Amino acid sequence: MPSRSPLRSIARAHEAPALVAVIDDNPDVCDLIRDLLSTVGLQVDTFGSTQAFMGEADPGAMSCLVIDVRLPGKNGLEFFEELKRAQVRVPVVFISGYGDIPMAVRAMKGGAVEFLCKPFAAQDLLDAVQRGIEQDRRRRDREAPAQALRARMVMLTRRERQVMAQVVSGAPNKEIAQALRISEVTVKAHRRQVMSKMAAATFADLVRMSVLLGLDERGGQPAADPHQSAIRSIP
């Protein structure tokens, strides 16, 4: 294995190392991959099955998954497809000692980063994990604004979320007051609180925020975090 891997710069570029999960029912393979990835500064957790992974880990916290195709219980490909249905977009690198062309094609068409047959070269795995981590970082960068807004939404009261939803729909204060059965003075007070808590300088800012959040005009509820819904929905 080359002493200078491009993954070294990735690990050093952030305060916390990227977190990679290895799911393989062979403890020796898990140890081998953990030791390999640890040498380039990555944090690695290992699991003997997909069930163990879901019971102990947070899929949304992972930067990349390395999954054996053949596993006890739910196999790697089935688990990968469940993650996609649950909108968990963590990159996946498949490894297999029994891989065939149809299996590899199914994985790659499904969006896997790579499909490696055992025994694989150490650098091939490092390169595949690097691509997965970079893919995950780009996705997180795209989603960061909405995540920050969801955190601000937590500070709003239920009534403030309702007022915000009405405001961004273009309703005037009088109409909002009638719809929510409160006074116009109260509506104005809630509007000020919403603008302050959401750090919106203008009405246009608030509208853009509502679009990113997928705000429900009736109740002012933002779209759910897909990673959290995934944890609840995958057995």
C-alpha positions in Angstrom: 0.0 0.0 0.0 1.5 3.4 -0.9 2.6 5.4 2.1 1.0 8.6 0.9 -2.7 8.2 0.2 -5.0 11.0 -0.9 -7.3 10.2 2.0 -4.7 11.7 4.4 -5.6 15.2 3.3 -9.3 14.4 3.6 -8.9 13.3 7.2 -6.8 16.3 8.1 -9.2 18.8 6.5 -11.8 18.5 9.2 -11.5 18.5 13.0 -13.3 15.2 13.3 -12.4 12.3 11.0 -14.9 10.9 8.6 -16.9 8.0 10.1 -17.0 4.8 8.1 -19.0 1.7 8.9 -17.9 -1.8 7.8 -20.6 -4.5 7.7 -19.2 -8.0 7.3 -19.9 -11.2 9.1 -16.2 -12.2 8.9 -14.5 -10.6 12.0 -11.1 -11.0 10.3 -12.2 -8.9 7.3 -13.7 -6.3 9.6 -10.4 -6.0 11.5 -8.4 -5.8 8.3 -10.5 -3.0 6.8 -10.6 -1.1 10.1 -6.9 -1.3 10.4 -6.4 -0.2 6.8 -8.8 2.8 7.0 -7.5 3.8 10.4 -4.0 4.3 9.0 -5.3 7.2 6.9 -7.0 8.9 9.8 -10.6 7.6 9.5 -12.8 6.5 12.3 -14.2 3.0 11.7 -17.0 1.0 13.3 -17.6 -2.6 12.5 -20.8 -4.7 12.5 -21.5 -8.4 11.8 -24.9 -7.8 10.2 -27.2 -5.1 8.9 -29.5 -5.7 11.9 -26.6 -5.0 14.3 -25.7 -1.8 12.4 -29.3 -0.5 12.6 -29.5 -1.4 16.2 -26.3 0.3 17.2 -25.5 3.0 14.7 -26.9 6.2 13.2 -26.9 5.8 9.4 -27.1 9.6 9.0 -23.8 10.0 10.9 -21.8 7.8 8.4 -19.7 9.2 5.6 -19.5 5.9 3.9 -20.5 2.2 4.3 -18.4 -0.8 3.3 -20.9 -3.7 3.0 -20.4 -7.3 2.2 -23.0 -8.5 -0.3 -23.6 -11.9 1.4 -24.6 -11.4 5.0 -26.7 -13.4 7.5 -30.3 -12.3 7.5 -30.8 -9.3 5.2 -28.1 -9.2 2.5 -26.1 -6.2 1.5 -28.0 -5.4 -1.6 -31.4 -5.6 0.1 -30.2 -3.3 2.8 -28.8 -0.8 0.3 -32.2 -0.7 -1.4 -34.0 -0.2 1.9 -31.7 2.7 2.7 -32.5 4.4 -0.6 -36.2 3.9 -0.1 -35.8 5.6 3.3 -33.9 8.5 1.6 -30.7 7.7 3.5 -28.1 8.8 0.9 -24.9 7.5 2.6 -22.4 6.3 -0.1 -21.9 2.5 -0.2 -18.9 0.4 -1.3 -19.7 -3.2 -1.8 -17.3 -6.1 -1.2 -17.9 -9.7 -2.0 -16.1 -13.0 -2.3 -18.9 -14.4 -4.5 -19.7 -11.5 -6.7 -20.9 -12.0 -10.2 -21.6 -9.6 -13.1 -25.4 -9.3 -12.6 -24.8 -8.6 -8.9 -22.2 -6.0 -9.6 -24.4 -4.4 -12.3 -27.4 -4.3 -9.9 -25.3 -2.6 -7.2 -23.7 0.0 -9.6 -27.0 0.8 -11.3 -28.5 1.3 -7.8 -25.9 4.0 -7.1 -23.1 2.2 -5.3 -19.7 3.8 -5.3 -17.9 0.6 -6.1 -18.2 -3.2 -6.2 -14.9 -4.9 -5.2 -14.4 -8.7 -5.3 -12.3 -10.3 -2.5 -9.4 -10.4 -2.3 -9.2 -6.7 -3.3 -6.2 -4.4 -3.4 -5.8 -2.1 -0.4 -5.5 0.9 -2.6 -8.6 0.0 -4.6 -10.6 0.1 -1.3 -9.0 3.3 -0.2 -9.8 4.9 -3.5 -13.4 3.8 -3.4 -13.9 5.0 0.2 -12.3 8.3 -0.7 -14.9 8.8 -3.5 -17.7 7.9 -1.1 -16.5 10.4 1.5 -16.2 13.1 -1.1 -19.6 12.3 -2.4 -21.1 12.5 1.1 -19.3 15.8 1.8 -20.7 17.4 -1.3 -24.2 16.2 -0.4 -23.9 17.6 3.2 -22.7 20.9 1.9 -25.8 21.1 -0.3 -28.1 20.2 2.6 -26.4 22.4 5.2 -28.5 25.5 4.7 -31.8 23.6 5.2 -30.4 21.8 8.3 -29.4 25.2 9.8 -32.9 26.5 9.1 -34.5 23.4 10.8 -32.4 24.2 13.9 -33.8 27.7 13.9 -37.3 26.5 13.4 -37.0 24.5 16.7 -36.9 27.9 18.5 -40.3 29.0 17.1 -43.4 28.3 19.1 -46.3 26.5 17.4 -48.2 29.8 16.9 -45.1 31.5 15.4 -44.7 28.6 12.9 -48.3 29.1 11.9 -47.8 32.9 11.5 -44.7 32.3 9.5 -46.5 29.9 7.1 -49.3 32.5 6.6 -46.8 35.4 6.1 -44.8 33.6 3.4 -48.0 32.7 1.6 -48.6 36.4 1.1 -51.5 36.9 3.6 -51.9 40.4 5.1 -51.9 40.8 8.9 -55.7 41.2 9.1 -56.3 38.0 7.2 -53.8 36.1 9.3 -55.5 37.4 12.5 -58.9 36.2 11.2 -57.5 32.8 10.2 -55.8 32.2 13.5 -58.4 34.0 15.6 -55.9 36.4 17.2 -55.5 40.2 17.1 -53.5 42.0 14.5 -51.3 43.4 17.2 -50.5 39.8 18.2 -49.8 38.9 14.6 -47.3 41.7 14.3 -45.6 40.6 17.5 -45.3 37.1 16.2 -44.0 38.3 12.9 -41.2 40.3 14.6 -40.3 37.2 16.7 -40.2 35.0 13.5 -38.0 37.4 11.7 -35.7 37.6 14.6 -35.5 33.9 15.4 -35.1 32.9 11.8 -32.4 35.7 11.2 -34.4 36.9 8.2 -33.6 40.5 7.2 -36.4 40.8 4.7 -39.7 39.2 3.7 -37.9 37.8 0.7 -35.4 36.1 3.0 -38.2 34.5 4.9 -39.8 33.2 1.7 -36.6 31.6 0.5 -36.2 29.9 3.9 -39.7 28.5 3.7 -38.9 27.0 0.3 -35.8 25.3 1.6 -37.8 24.0 4.6 -40.7 22.8 2.5 -43.0 24.7 4.9 -46.6 23.5 5.3 -48.8 26.6 5.0 -51.5 25.2 7.3 -49.3 24.3 10.2 -45.9 25.7 9.5 -44.2 22.4 9.8 -40.9 21.9 8.1 -40.1 18.7 6.1 -38.8 15.9 8.3 -35.1 15.1 8.3 -34.8 12.0 6.0 -32.2 10.4 8.2 -34.4 10.5 11.3 -37.3 9.0 9.4 -35.0 6.3 8.0 -34.0 5.1 11.5 -37.7 4.8 12.4 -38.7 3.0 9.2 -35.9 0.4 8.6 -36.4 -2.8 10.7 
